[in-house]
Amino acid sequence: MPDADLLIAGGTVVTPGGRRRAGIAVKDGVIRYVGADRPTAHRTVDAAGLLILPGGVDTHVHLMDPGSTDREDFPTGTSAAAASGVTTIIEHSHGQPVRTVDDLRGKLAHLAGRSNVDFGLAAHAWPSHAGEVAGLWNAGVSFFKVFTCTTHGVPGHDAAALSTHLRATALSGAVSLLHCEDESLTGAAESLLREQGRTDPGLLLDWRDRDAELVATAVAALLVRRTGARATVAHVSNPEVAAYVAAERARGATLAAESCPQYFLLREDEVHEHGALRKFTPPARARTGDDEAQMWRLLREGVLTHMSTDHAPSTLEQKRQGDMWNVHFGLPGLDSTMALLLDAAARGHLAYEDVARVYSENPAKTYGLWPRKGRIGVGADADLVLVDPSPKRTLRNADVLSKAAWTPFDGRQVLGQVARTYLRGELIAEYGKPLRAASGRFRPGAGAAGS
């Protein structure tokens, strides 16, 4: 090949299929060679002793931009992504949801020059507005976010509305991300709890309980199969929910299952101590180390298909404003998720190959970003993460780049560190510090012409 722009030499390339010592040559932002030879290049990076993984692909991110930018915006959120080893996100914000093609165009115009990583955008499905699906899909949204219970001001879909939406997506080839909590159960629980005058942190566990998630997941998974749609169940919180997804998948449903670190590493009873800092939904479900071990097993075995952050930040001050009913849902996660996955690999819960699969390859495949994103191979974008697996460090609020400025994993020791992050061959972060601003590009979804 002609002289490369960049050669990363001497590292261990990690893919879902295995690992090997190899060099990676990059030209014009694209990987042109992976192998044992050493092509000439204008710049050479010595990666000896480092692992080279595909850039993280985080497909469930809320950056509140435009909207509640006091909580987060694209510049800060994507700085956190770059520093942590995430090179592509798919974002949707609830404050100003994308419901029409005009909404999408307006948001894209607003975001010009504001992202430090590549990004896709999702739309919100609205009951009785299934007619918008085909136009939005063809305009380039990555997926449709669907709630089965009214949350963040977005109305929930009952079974009939969900079936109508899924049939529309099946006709257009679109994919949906399903937030599964049954509104009749959460609504009845809320009425009873308010009648009882409950404001204690533990009300969250009774309000957004396990049965609400199970019932909604069972119905949604069945409807995905019956309609022939493609969908993902969002933030699967426990093995029982995963079993319903796996059962319908075995019957022929095209159904992925996303989870997040909070469902592996945070405990259900922490809400009593930490209050609103553990207010997210579905809430943490793990009660024992065995619960955590089961979740890691489901991730290794592919029942849980991929990981995301569900990054939905609020500042500490915002989390302290009001009681458990009124304070914002959500946790920050872009600063910590890659670190926690690398730590899980170092400790034997996963292999590094699994990290490449669940945080790069599978999410890229699920949402139409493959083969440009999520892999290390000729023709792919040179989105690369160089990892030093040996350092022991502590996650700290002080190091968080998100506007949230805190993490629920503050004080947790982890093994491994992202040393360098490359976006299309350009260095965008080094040892937790973002370096290059506003170089991210919009990546339209699979329905867009020419995508």
C-alpha positions in Angstrom: 0.0 0.0 0.0 1.1 3.6 -0.4 2.5 5.4 2.7 0.0 5.4 5.5 -0.9 8.5 7.5 -0.6 6.5 10.7 0.9 3.2 11.8 0.1 1.7 15.2 2.7 -0.9 15.7 3.6 -3.6 18.2 0.2 -3.8 20.0 -2.1 -6.7 20.6 -5.2 -6.3 18.4 -8.3 -7.6 20.2 -11.5 -8.6 18.3 -14.4 -10.8 19.3 -12.7 -13.6 17.5 -9.4 -13.4 19.4 -6.2 -11.4 19.8 -2.9 -11.2 18.0 0.2 -9.0 17.7 -0.3 -6.9 14.6 0.2 -3.4 13.2 -2.7 -1.2 12.0 -2.1 1.1 9.1 -4.5 4.0 8.5 -5.0 6.3 5.6 -7.6 9.0 5.1 -9.2 8.0 8.4 -9.8 4.4 7.3 -8.0 1.2 8.3 -6.1 0.0 5.2 -4.0 -2.9 6.7 -3.9 -5.1 9.7 -1.1 -7.6 9.9 2.4 -8.6 10.8 4.1 -6.4 8.1 5.3 -2.9 8.9 4.1 -0.5 6.1 5.7 2.9 5.9 3.8 5.7 7.5 4.1 9.4 8.2 3.4 8.8 11.9 4.2 5.7 13.9 2.9 5.0 17.4 4.6 2.3 19.4 1.8 0.3 21.1 4.1 -2.4 22.7 2.5 -3.8 25.8 -0.9 -2.3 25.0 -4.2 -3.9 23.8 -5.9 -2.3 20.8 -9.7 -2.6 20.8 -12.3 -1.1 18.5 -13.7 2.2 19.7 -16.6 1.9 22.0 -20.1 2.2 20.4 -22.6 3.4 23.0 -26.1 3.3 21.6 -28.1 4.6 24.6 -27.1 8.1 25.5 -29.0 11.2 26.7 -27.1 14.5 26.3 -30.0 16.9 26.8 -28.9 19.1 23.9 -30.9 21.1 22.9 -32.9 21.3 26.1 -31.7 20.9 29.7 -28.1 21.7 29.0 -27.5 22.6 32.6 -27.6 18.8 33.0 -25.4 17.9 30.0 -24.7 19.0 26.5 -22.9 17.5 23.5 -19.5 19.2 24.0 -19.2 17.9 27.6 -20.8 14.6 27.1 -18.8 13.7 24.0 -15.6 14.8 25.8 -16.4 12.2 28.4 -17.1 9.7 25.7 -13.8 10.3 24.0 -11.7 10.2 27.1 -13.3 6.9 28.2 -12.7 5.2 24.8 -16.1 5.7 23.2 -15.9 6.9 19.6 -19.5 6.6 18.5 -22.8 7.3 20.3 -26.4 7.2 19.5 -28.2 10.0 21.4 -31.8 10.9 22.2 -33.0 13.6 24.6 -36.4 13.6 26.3 -36.6 17.4 26.8 -37.0 18.1 23.1 -37.8 14.8 21.6 -37.4 14.1 17.8 -40.9 13.3 16.6 -40.8 14.5 13.0 -38.4 14.9 10.1 -38.4 18.6 10.8 -37.4 17.9 14.4 -34.5 15.8 13.2 -33.3 18.4 10.8 -33.5 21.1 13.4 -31.5 19.1 15.9 -28.8 18.3 13.3 -28.5 22.0 12.5 -28.1 22.8 16.2 -25.5 20.1 16.8 -23.2 21.2 13.9 -19.7 21.4 15.3 -20.7 20.4 18.8 -19.6 16.7 19.0 -16.2 15.3 19.8 -17.2 11.8 18.6 -19.2 10.4 15.8 -22.9 10.2 16.5 -26.3 8.9 15.4 -29.7 10.3 16.6 -32.8 8.4 17.7 -36.4 9.5 17.4 -39.1 9.1 20.0 -42.2 7.0 19.1 -45.4 8.7 20.1 -48.7 6.8 20.5 -51.0 7.4 17.5 -48.1 8.8 15.4 -46.9 5.6 13.8 -47.3 7.4 10.4 -44.1 9.3 11.2 -42.0 6.1 11.3 -41.2 5.6 7.6 -40.2 9.3 7.0 -38.0 9.5 10.0 -36.3 6.1 9.2 -35.6 7.3 5.7 -34.3 10.6 7.0 -31.6 8.8 9.0 -32.7 8.1 12.6 -30.9 5.2 14.2 -33.8 3.8 16.0 -37.1 4.7 17.7 -37.3 4.9 21.5 -40.5 3.5 22.8 -41.8 3.8 26.3 -44.4 1.4 27.7 -45.0 3.7 30.6 -45.2 7.5 30.7 -41.7 8.6 31.7 -39.7 11.9 31.4 -42.9 13.4 30.0 -43.0 11.0 27.1 -46.3 9.1 26.9 -46.3 5.3 27.2 -47.5 2.8 24.7 -50.1 0.3 25.7 -50.1 -3.1 24.0 -52.3 -1.9 21.1 -50.2 1.2 20.4 -47.0 -0.8 20.7 -48.3 -3.3 18.2 -49.3 -0.5 15.8 -45.8 1.0 16.1 -44.0 -2.3 15.6 -46.0 -3.1 12.5 -45.0 0.3 11.1 -41.3 -0.4 11.8 -41.6 -3.9 10.3 -42.9 -2.4 7.1 -40.1 0.2 6.9 -37.3 -2.0 8.2 -36.7 0.2 11.2 -35.5 -0.8 14.7 -36.9 0.2 18.1 -35.4 0.4 21.6 -38.1 -0.6 24.1 -38.2 0.8 27.7 -40.3 -1.9 29.4 -42.3 -1.1 32.5 -46.1 -1.7 32.6 -47.9 1.5 33.1 -51.0 0.0 34.7 -48.7 -1.5 37.4 -46.5 1.5 37.9 -49.6 3.8 38.0 -51.4 1.7 40.5 -48.3 1.5 42.7 -47.8 5.3 42.5 -51.4 6.0 43.5 -51.1 3.7 46.6 -47.7 5.0 47.6 -48.8 8.6 47.4 -52.0 7.8 49.3 -49.7 6.3 52.0 -47.7 9.5 52.1 -44.5 7.7 51.2 -41.5 10.0 50.3 -38.7 7.7 51.5 -36.0 6.5 49.1 -37.3 2.9 49.2 -40.5 3.9 47.5 -38.6 3.6 44.2 -38.5 -0.2 44.6 -42.2 -0.5 45.2 -43.1 2.0 42.5 -41.0 0.6 39.6 -41.1 -3.0 40.8 -39.9 -6.2 39.2 -43.3 -7.3 38.0 -43.8 -4.0 36.1 -40.7 -4.7 34.1 -41.4 -8.4 33.6 -45.0 -7.9 32.4 -44.0 -5.2 29.9 -41.0 -7.2 28.6 -43.1 -10.3 28.1 -45.8 -8.4 26.1 -43.3 -6.4 24.1 -41.1 -9.5 23.3 -44.2 -11.4 22.1 -45.4 -8.5 19.9 -41.9 -8.1 18.4 -42.1 -11.7 17.2 -45.7 -11.5 16.1 -45.2 -8.3 14.1 -41.9 -9.4 12.5 -40.3 -6.2 13.8 -36.7 -5.7 15.0 -36.2 -4.3 18.5 -34.0 -4.2 21.5 -35.2 -4.4 25.1 -33.4 -1.5 26.9 -31.6 -1.8 30.2 -32.4 -5.4 31.1 -32.0 -5.3 34.9 -32.1 -9.0 36.0 -31.9 -12.6 34.8 -35.7 -13.2 34.9 -36.3 -10.4 32.4 -33.5 -11.7 30.2 -35.2 -15.1 30.2 -38.3 -13.7 28.7 -36.2 -12.0 25.9 -34.3 -15.3 25.3 -37.5 -17.3 25.1 -39.1 -15.1 22.4 -35.7 -14.9 20.6 -35.7 -18.7 20.5 -39.2 -18.7 18.9 -37.9 -16.4 16.1 -38.1 -12.8 17.4 -35.4 -10.5 16.2 -34.8 -9.1 19.6 -31.6 -7.8 21.2 -31.1 -7.3 25.0 -29.1 -4.3 26.3 -27.9 -3.9 29.8 -25.8 -1.4 31.7 -23.1 -1.5 34.5 -25.6 -0.4 37.2 -27.4 -3.7 36.9 -24.2 -5.6 37.5 -22.4 -3.5 40.1 -25.0 -1.5 42.1 -27.2 -3.2 44.7 -30.9 -2.8 45.2 -30.7 -1.8 48.8 -28.3 1.1 48.1 -31.2 3.4 47.4 -31.9 3.5 51.1 -28.5 5.1 51.8 -28.0 7.1 48.6 -31.5 8.1 47.8 -31.9 10.1 44.6 -28.3 9.2 43.6 -29.8 5.7 42.9 -33.0 6.9 41.3 -33.0 5.4 37.8 -35.5 3.1 36.2 -35.7 0.2 36.2 -33.9 0.4 39.5 -30.9 -1.7 40.5 -32.1 -5.3 41.1 -29.0 -7.2 42.3 -29.1 -8.3 45.9 -26.2 -10.7 46.1 -22.9 -11.6 44.5 -24.6 -14.5 42.8 -27.1 -12.1 41.1 -24.0 -10.2 39.7 -22.4 -13.4 38.6 -25.5 -14.5 36.8 -25.6 -11.2 34.9 -21.9 -11.5 33.8 -22.7 -15.1 32.7 -25.7 -13.9 30.6 -23.4 -11.3 29.0 -20.7 -13.8 28.2 -23.1 -16.2 26.7 -24.9 -13.6 24.5 -28.3 -13.7 26.1 -27.5 -10.1 27.0 -26.3 -8.9 23.6 -24.6 -5.6 24.3 -23.9 -2.9 26.9 -24.6 0.8 27.0 -24.5 3.5 29.6 -28.0 4.9 29.5 -26.1 8.1 30.3 -28.7 10.4 31.8 -26.9 12.8 34.1 -27.9 15.3 36.6 -25.7 17.3 38.9 -25.4 16.5 42.6 -27.3 19.8 43.3 -30.1 18.8 40.9 -30.3 15.3 42.5 -30.9 17.0 45.9 -33.7 19.2 44.7 -37.0 17.8 45.8 -38.1 14.4 47.1 -37.9 10.9 45.4 -41.0 11.7 43.4 -39.8 14.9 41.8 -36.0 14.6 41.4 -34.7 13.6 37.9 -34.3 9.9 37.0 -31.0 8.7 35.7 -27.2 8.3 36.2 -24.1 9.5 34.5 -22.2 6.7 32.8 -20.1 7.8 29.8 -17.1 8.4 32.1 -17.1 5.0 33.7 -18.6 2.2 31.5 -15.6 1.3 29.4 -13.4 1.4 32.6 -15.8 -1.0 34.3 -15.9 -3.4 31.4 -12.1 -3.4 31.1 -12.0 -4.1 34.9 -14.4 -6.9 34.5 -12.1 -8.4 31.8 -9.0 -8.0 34.1 -10.9 -9.8 36.9 -12.1 -12.7 34.7 -15.8 -11.8 34.6 -15.4 -11.2 30.8 -12.6 -11.7 28.3 -11.3 -8.6 26.5 -12.8 -10.2 23.4 -16.1 -9.9 25.1 -15.6 -6.2 25.6 -15.0 -5.8 21.9 -18.2 -7.8 21.2 -20.6 -6.2 23.6 -19.4 -2.6 23.5 -18.4 -2.3 19.9 -19.4 -5.0 17.4 -22.9 -6.0 18.6 -24.2 -2.5 19.1 -22.8 -1.4 15.7 -24.5 -4.3 14.0 -27.8 -3.8 15.9 -28.2 -0.2 14.7 -26.7 -0.3 11.2 -23.3 1.2 11.9 -21.5 -1.9 10.9 -19.1 -2.5 9.1 -17.8 1.1 9.3 -18.0 1.1 13.1 -17.4 -1.4 15.8 -14.6 -3.4 14.2 -10.9 -3.5 13.5 -10.6 -4.5 9.8 -9.7 -3.2 6.4 -12.3 -0.7 5.3 -13.5 0.2 8.8 -13.2 3.7 10.2 -9.9 3.9 12.3 -11.7 4.2 15.6 -9.3 2.6 18.0 -8.7 2.4 21.7 -5.2 1.6 23.1 -5.5 0.1 26.6 -2.9 -0.5 29.2 -4.4 -3.5 31.2 -2.0 -3.2 34.2 -2.6 0.0 36.1 -4.8 0.0 39.2 -6.7 3.2 39.7 -9.7 4.6 41.6 -12.8 6.1 39.9 -13.4 9.5 41.4 -16.0 12.2 41.2 -13.2 14.7 40.7 -12.2 13.1 37.4 -15.7 13.0 35.8 -15.9 15.2 32.6 -19.6 15.0 32.3 -21.5 18.0 33.7 -22.9 15.7 36.3 -19.4 15.8 38.0 -20.1 12.6 40.0 -20.3 8.9 39.4 -22.2 6.2 41.4 -18.9 4.3 41.2 -16.9 6.9 43.1 -14.2 5.2 45.2 -14.3 1.9 43.2 -10.9 0.5 42.3 -10.5 -0.7 38.7 -7.8 -2.4 36.7 -6.7 -1.0 33.3 -6.8 2.3 31.7 -7.5 3.7 28.2 -4.2 5.3 27.1 -5.3 6.7 23.8 -8.5 7.1 21.8 -8.4 7.6 18.0 -11.4 8.7 15.9 -10.9 8.0 12.2 -7.1 7.9 12.8 -6.9 11.2 14.8 -5.9 11.2 18.4 -8.9 12.7 20.4 -8.0 11.7 24.0 -5.0 10.5 26.0 -5.0 9.1 29.5 -8.4 10.5 30.3 -7.8 13.9 28.8 -9.8 15.0 25.7 -7.5 16.6 23.1 -9.4 17.3 19.9 -12.7 19.2 19.8 -15.7 19.1 17.5 -14.4 16.5 15.1 -17.4 14.2 15.3 -19.7 13.6 12.4 -23.3 12.5 12.1 -23.8 8.9 11.1 -27.2 8.4 9.7 -29.1 5.1 10.4 -29.5 2.2 8.1 -32.7 3.5 6.5 -31.1 6.7 5.0 -30.3 6.7 1.3 -26.6 6.0 0.8 -25.9 5.0 4.4 
